[in-house]
């Protein structure tokens, strides 16, 4: 027995060490690129890219225990690489729950992979069993990074914040605005008052569902795939009252229909594909493209295989072209899904390659400026509180 206890005492630190190292290993293996940096676009594309305000509507970097201010040789984004890619605004989303056996067709809400990740990354006790706690903790991590960034990472909460940031950015673009979003509203934990708690923590974009149905409505990947619940209708009304943008990424078709019927403000889709170039459970139909555009919203085109049916700049551009041809350039944006356990053509420092791809496809410089960030800039100036 004594030898067994000694062996356990020896093996326990080893096991814990492996457990705590596992998240970085997963991060390295699941947030990958087809081509590693450095990236070099054509001279014409590089010159145009240096004039652009670039905005990306979706990044899950807050899920991982990486310091946003330090450059990493894995994953897709951090402040040094965002600056290198000339990103002017990055939306950071908070992931709080993910079902075991995750797939794009049918998932229930009865299991969760994120709990183990939370424990392995040694997040505080408030995050162990509370989805709201996880969202608030990730928000705090972004706030802390902004506070330590010496003005290089600026958290935006209001239209005035954004206008002030843009004035500073025009003088010196060596800075990035950060906007908080939630990937699904299961952190509400069924309580309408938690909309206010998320708002007070800085959230200004609210995804309704993620990979499973929740109290608000159906997911494109859920079991029921239904529309808005009665609680969900109250949530949408309250979000619009608070001037929080509604995000229809991962929403079921019925949920999209219900939101479009009652929306009185622009809605967006932060990261998606389109059925016209890549059929799939969560990719948008032409009718939904038109409905979202009719609200004045924007559609963020994703970079990963399930969104655009390839891992290439050409595939991203093809989806952008299709969307622009259906609803107009003014409603197209970027929605990378960086750091969301996806394989992409490049990391965020390689965005000039996308500028080059748009030029080669025949988009004008003005259209490229709108797609790469101008449309998001306009939308936020119109809709932030």
Beta strands, then each sheet from edge to edge (+ up, - down):
strand 1: 32-33
strand 2: 54-59
strand 3: 87-94
strand 4: 153-155
strand 5: 176-182
strand 6: 203-207
strand 7: 245-247
strand 8: 267-272
strand 9: 299-301
strand 10: 332-334
strand 11: 343-344
sheet 1: 1+ 11+
sheet 2: 2+ 3+ 5+ 4+
sheet 3: 2+ 3+ 5+ 6+ 7+ 8+ 9+ 10+
end
